[in-house]
Amino acid sequence: MGTLEVIDAGVRSSVDAAFDAGLAEFCVRHGIDALPRAVLGDEQKLVKLVTVRDDSGALIGGGRVHQRHAQRGFPAQWSLRHFAELREHVRALSAADTVEIAGVWTTAAAQHHGYARLVTHACLASARVLGKKVAFTVSHDRFDPVLRAVGMTPVPGLAAVPFPTPSYASRIYTCELAALKSATKVDRDVVATIVDCLTGVPMPMPIHELASIEQGCPSWTVKRRTNKTRAAG
């Protein structure tokens, strides 16, 4: 049974290592030479890891939710260091109210099946549970349809930049977490369900109770049978 889980970075070293290995493989597969900066020791308490596992228990995707570090800022302040306008926009964001979604990845076998979208849902849900008001991410035109579906839209007035390689056109996408006004109803329902599950004692969530993930059908629909998904045993 496939599961979705949200944990604190650094709590389970084996998960951190598997996550980093999966993210590194994803970057190599997509021709990205500059790997995302690793989460350092004192940053771990500010980072949530979202993980997705298949029926066999293998990690097939994930993402990170970063609160702002007092000295290093958000990851985007490092990754966008060559793009002054975008970097300054990130630097000006409220540390108390904002999180960055970063490092979203899936394995080759899991891509195009909707898992990255589900990971993004869980990142937004995690940000809500943290009490944040705004989430942002740096992403590209190929992921634009997914981000818009979940309620994240490009920041007006900030042009796309050739990042992480010249073959990409990336922007800063953002959303107000409370309403996710531009998200589809389906996507808002998935986020709300995951928020319910994370309130209390977070445990692995059965994916099939969150959404129908089927090969060749990334536009899945919610199976929200109850207000709170049961924990995976």
C-alpha positions in Angstrom: 0.0 0.0 0.0 1.6 3.3 -1.1 1.9 6.0 1.6 2.5 9.7 2.1 4.4 10.9 5.2 5.6 14.2 6.6 8.5 14.1 9.1 11.0 16.5 10.6 14.4 16.5 8.8 17.1 14.8 10.8 14.8 12.6 12.8 15.5 9.5 10.7 18.9 9.6 9.1 18.0 6.7 6.7 15.1 8.8 5.3 17.3 11.9 4.9 19.9 9.8 3.0 17.3 8.2 0.7 15.7 11.5 0.1 19.0 13.2 -0.9 19.9 10.2 -3.1 16.6 10.4 -4.9 16.8 14.2 -5.4 20.4 13.8 -6.7 19.3 11.2 -9.2 16.4 13.3 -10.3 18.7 16.3 -11.0 21.1 14.2 -13.0 18.3 12.7 -15.0 17.1 16.1 -15.9 20.5 17.5 -16.8 20.8 19.7 -13.7 24.5 20.0 -12.7 24.1 22.2 -9.6 22.5 20.0 -7.0 20.2 21.7 -4.4 22.2 22.7 -1.3 22.1 20.1 1.5 20.1 20.7 4.7 22.8 21.5 7.3 22.7 20.5 10.9 21.1 23.5 12.5 18.7 23.9 9.6 17.1 20.5 10.1 14.7 21.8 12.9 13.3 24.2 10.3 12.7 21.7 7.5 9.8 19.2 7.0 10.4 16.3 4.6 7.5 15.0 2.6 8.0 11.5 1.3 6.0 9.1 -0.9 6.5 5.4 -1.0 5.1 2.8 -3.3 3.4 -0.5 -2.4 6.8 -2.1 -1.7 7.9 0.7 0.6 10.4 2.2 -1.8 10.8 5.9 -1.8 9.5 7.3 -5.1 9.3 11.0 -4.5 9.4 13.8 -2.0 9.8 17.5 -1.2 11.0 19.9 1.5 9.2 22.6 3.4 11.7 25.2 4.6 11.2 27.8 7.2 13.7 30.7 7.0 17.1 30.2 8.7 18.3 33.3 10.6 21.7 33.4 8.9 21.3 31.5 5.6 17.8 32.6 4.8 15.7 30.5 2.4 17.3 28.0 0.0 16.3 30.3 -2.9 18.6 33.0 -1.7 21.5 30.7 -2.5 20.1 29.0 -5.6 19.1 32.4 -7.1 22.3 34.1 -6.2 23.0 35.0 -9.9 19.5 36.6 -10.4 19.5 39.7 -8.2 15.9 40.8 -8.7 14.4 37.4 -7.7 16.9 36.9 -4.9 16.0 40.3 -3.4 12.3 39.5 -3.7 12.9 36.3 -1.6 15.1 38.2 0.9 12.2 40.6 1.5 9.7 37.9 2.4 8.5 37.7 6.0 10.4 35.1 7.9 7.6 34.6 10.4 4.8 34.1 7.8 6.5 32.3 4.8 7.9 28.9 3.8 9.7 27.8 0.7 8.8 24.5 -1.0 12.0 23.1 -2.5 13.5 19.9 -3.8 10.4 18.3 -5.2 11.3 15.2 -7.1 10.0 11.8 -8.3 11.7 8.7 -9.6 11.6 8.0 -13.4 9.0 5.3 -12.9 6.8 7.6 -10.8 6.9 10.7 -13.1 3.8 11.8 -14.9 1.5 9.9 -12.5 0.5 12.7 -10.3 2.9 12.1 -7.4 4.7 15.4 -7.6 1.4 17.1 -7.4 0.5 15.1 -4.3 3.9 16.0 -2.8 3.1 19.7 -3.4 -0.3 19.2 -1.7 1.5 17.8 1.4 4.0 20.7 1.4 1.2 23.2 1.4 -0.6 21.3 4.1 2.5 21.2 6.2 2.9 24.9 5.9 -0.6 25.5 7.1 0.0 23.3 10.1 3.1 25.3 10.9 0.8 28.4 11.0 2.3 30.1 8.0 0.4 32.4 5.7 2.4 32.3 2.4 4.3 29.5 0.5 6.6 30.1 -2.5 8.6 28.0 -4.8 11.1 28.5 -7.6 9.9 26.4 -10.6 9.7 26.3 -14.4 7.2 26.4 -17.2 7.1 22.6 -17.5 5.6 22.4 -13.9 3.4 25.4 -14.4 0.1 23.5 -14.9 0.5 21.6 -11.7 1.4 24.7 -9.6 -1.5 26.6 -11.0 -3.9 23.7 -10.2 -2.8 23.7 -6.5 -3.1 27.5 -6.3 0.4 28.7 -6.8 0.9 31.5 -9.4 3.9 33.5 -10.7 4.7 36.7 -8.9 3.6 39.6 -11.2 6.4 41.7 -12.5 9.2 39.2 -12.0 10.5 37.8 -15.3 11.4 34.2 -15.9 15.1 33.4 -15.6 17.2 30.6 -17.2 17.4 28.4 -14.1 18.5 25.8 -13.1 19.9 25.5 -16.7 19.5 27.6 -19.8 16.9 25.2 -21.1 14.5 26.1 -18.3 12.4 29.2 -17.8 11.8 29.5 -14.1 9.8 31.9 -12.0 8.9 32.4 -8.3 5.4 31.0 -7.7 3.5 31.9 -4.6 0.1 31.4 -2.8 -1.9 32.5 0.2 -2.2 29.4 2.2 -5.5 30.1 4.0 -7.7 30.0 1.0 -5.7 28.8 -2.0 -8.2 30.8 -4.0 -7.0 29.9 -7.5 -6.7 26.2 -6.8 -9.2 23.7 -8.1 -11.7 22.4 -5.6 -10.2 18.9 -5.9 -6.8 20.3 -5.0 -8.1 22.3 -2.0 -9.8 19.2 -0.7 -6.6 17.1 -0.9 -4.7 19.8 1.0 -7.5 20.0 3.6 -7.5 16.3 4.1 -3.7 16.2 4.6 -4.0 19.1 7.1 -6.5 17.0 9.0 -4.1 14.1 9.0 -1.2 16.2 10.2 -3.1 17.7 13.1 -2.3 15.5 16.1 0.2 12.7 15.7 1.5 12.6 12.1 1.5 9.1 10.7 1.9 7.6 7.2 -1.2 8.2 5.1 -2.5 5.6 2.6 -2.3 7.3 -0.9 -5.3 5.6 -2.2 -7.4 7.3 0.4 -6.1 10.7 -0.7 -6.3 10.4 -4.4 -6.5 7.9 -7.3 -3.0 7.7 -8.8 -3.2 5.7 -12.0 -0.7 5.2 -14.9 -1.3 7.6 -17.7 -3.9 9.5 -15.6 -2.2 12.4 -13.7 -5.5 14.3 -13.4 -6.7 12.1 -10.5 -9.7 12.8 -8.3 -10.0 12.9 -4.5 -11.4 9.9 -2.6 -12.2 11.9 0.5 -14.5 9.4 2.2 -14.0 10.7 5.7 -12.9 14.0 7.3 -9.6 12.4 8.4 -7.7 9.7 6.5 -6.9 6.6 8.6 -3.2 6.1 9.4 -1.4 3.3 7.5 -0.7 0.3 9.6 
